[in-house]
Amino acid sequence: MKAYTIKGTPERKEILEILRESKEGYQVKITRDRSGWMEERKEFMPKDLFDTCIRTEYLKEVPSSL
């Protein structure tokens, strides 16, 4: 499962994780840490939107630790 940081407010940590991939897009989990208050939600993200977020660096892949 790949994870990406979401570009946003510096004091918030936001991570997008890909849960499943389909022909149309991705089932993702978005986790936001707002000063200790965790918010988590699952959504569908179309492939074209995901590709745009990668291209514009709104999403950056988190290196996996081995």
C-alpha positions in Angstrom: 0.0 0.0 0.0 1.5 3.3 -1.1 1.2 6.5 1.0 1.5 10.1 0.0 1.8 13.4 1.9 -0.8 16.0 1.1 0.4 19.5 0.5 -1.3 21.8 2.9 -0.9 23.8 6.1 2.6 23.2 7.6 1.2 22.6 11.1 -1.1 19.8 9.9 0.1 16.3 8.9 -2.0 14.8 6.2 -1.5 11.4 4.6 -3.3 9.7 1.7 -3.0 5.9 1.5 -4.1 3.9 -1.5 -6.3 1.0 -0.3 -7.5 -0.5 -3.6 -7.0 0.3 -7.3 -9.7 -0.2 -10.0 -9.9 0.7 -13.7 -11.7 4.0 -12.8 -9.5 5.1 -9.9 -8.5 4.4 -6.3 -10.1 3.8 -3.0 -8.1 5.9 -0.6 -7.9 6.6 3.1 -7.1 10.2 4.1 -5.7 10.8 7.7 -5.3 14.3 9.1 -3.6 15.1 12.3 -4.8 18.5 13.5 -2.8 19.3 16.6 -3.4 15.8 18.1 -7.0 15.5 16.9 -7.0 12.7 14.3 -9.6 12.7 11.4 -9.8 9.7 9.1 -12.0 9.1 6.1 -12.2 6.8 3.1 -13.1 8.1 -0.4 -12.9 7.2 -4.1 -10.4 9.2 -6.2 -10.7 9.1 -10.0 -7.4 8.3 -11.8 -7.3 11.6 -13.7 -7.6 13.5 -10.4 -4.9 11.4 -8.8 -2.6 11.9 -11.8 -3.1 15.7 -11.6 -2.3 15.8 -7.9 1.0 13.9 -8.6 1.9 16.1 -11.5 1.3 19.3 -9.6 3.1 17.9 -6.5 0.0 18.3 -4.3 0.7 14.6 -3.4 4.2 13.4 -2.8 5.0 9.7 -2.3 6.3 8.8 1.1 9.4 6.5 0.8 8.7 3.1 2.2 11.0 1.9 5.0 12.4 -1.5 4.4 
